[in-house]
Amino acid sequence: MTLEPGKFAAGVATRQASRWEFTLLEPLVFNDPVHGMLEAPAGFISDLASIRILREVCRWGAIGALIAGAVLTFVSWLAPLLWIIAVGALALYGICAGYGMRPAILHDELYTRGAFTRAECDAIFYRALTTGDGTARWRAWIFYAGVRLGGASHYGTA
């Protein structure tokens, strides 16, 4: 198969396996400009972009702000801070939701088997977002920052 560097071979076919997990129905191939052809095999299970944590931060930040405003009135700075955190998390969620499905699946597969170092997997993810999916660089940077900050516990979990 001849595939231009930085491009995916095709779209992605998945089936929802559970509330948060999706099974890849056919191989997902990306021609990384640095590492060459990379493939997530059919049958691989991914949770996609793993951004639901932002939704949870928003939910619990808002609940905490309501409680702090009603019960913890002696800590006047806490409720506004929690509202800022909740709204910020919601904004990040809104910016990221719906983007990067193919790069996220590939990244999950690379992380799961520890195919490269964590930093290399994250760099591949960034390249797959920008060149493979055409995601804006500023949005891809948000995804990249997310995996650099929160991905360590998921690396090499095969």
PENORGI-V656373 format. One record per helix or strand of 3 or more residues. SS is the DSSP state (hx for helix, st for strand). FROM is the first residue (numbers start at 1). LEN is the number of residues. If there is no record, write none. Layout:
BEGIN
[[SS FROM LEN] [SS FROM LEN]]
END
This chain:
BEGIN
[[st 14 3] [st 22 3] [st 28 5] [st 36 5] [hx 52 19] [hx 76 21] [hx 101 13] [hx 118 15] [hx 137 14] [hx 152 3]]
END
